[in-house]
Amino acid sequence: MVLEADTWRLGGGELEVRFWREPLSETCAAATDAGFVIRQVIEPRPAESMREAWPDDHAQLLQRLGFLMLDLLRLPEAGNPA
């Protein structure tokens, strides 16, 4: 797992955003080991409204997506009714 940082330009200012980058298999294993079922893997696309305001960022995010989300479902523990 690698800690990374990115600078986001928001409302005329800048914000440093830090995040962990790790292989998808490790992310999925952490979720399933914690008792979740992965219902869906979601790779959000940049909003079309972003194209005019930040065309370079929009083009880059079309080629290299910046986010990954997991839709998880928590399973009831064995022996305990939900």
N, C-alpha and C positions, 0 to 999 in steps of 0.2 A: 504494500500500500504506500502511495506517495502523496504527500501533502503538496498541493499546488496553490497558486494565487493568480487571480485575474483582476484587471481593473475594469469596472463598469462605469460608463459615463451616464449619469442620471441627473436630470433636472439642472443642467449647467454645472454640476459638480462631478467628482469621481469617488467611487467607492471600491475599496479592495475587498474582493470576495475570495475566501479560502475554502478549499474543498479537497476531499480525498479522491484520488484516482486509483482504482484497483481493477483487476480483471473481472469480467462479468460473472465468471464461474464462482469467484469468491463472494461477490455480492449475493448471488442466488443461494449459495450454500449457507451464508449467514442467515438469510430469511427462512429457508426451509429448516435449518437446524434449530431455529427459535420457535418452530411449530406453525409456520405459515405455509400456505399453498400459494404459488404464483399464479394469479388468474390471467395476467396480461403484462407484457413488456411494452412500454410506450416510449417512443422517440419523438418528442414534440418537434414540429416544424416551425420555423420562424413565421410570425404573423405577417400577412401581406402588407399591413400598414407600416411595418418596419422598413420595407423596401425603399420608400421615399426618404424617411428620416436618416437611416443609416444603411445606404446601399452596399457598402463594402462588407459590413458585418452581416447583412442579410445574405449576400452571395456566399460568404464563408460558411455560414450556418446551414445553407442548403447543401454544401459539399461535405461538411464535417459537423455533425450535430453536436450541440453543446450540453445536452441533458438526456438523462435516461431515467424513467420512472418505472417502478414496479407496482402493479395493483395487487395487493396481498389480501388473503383471507385467513383469519386466525382460526385454526382448528381447535375444537374443544379437547381438553386433555382427556386421555383415556380414563374411564371410570368416573368422570365428572360430567353430568349432563350440561348442555349449553344453556 
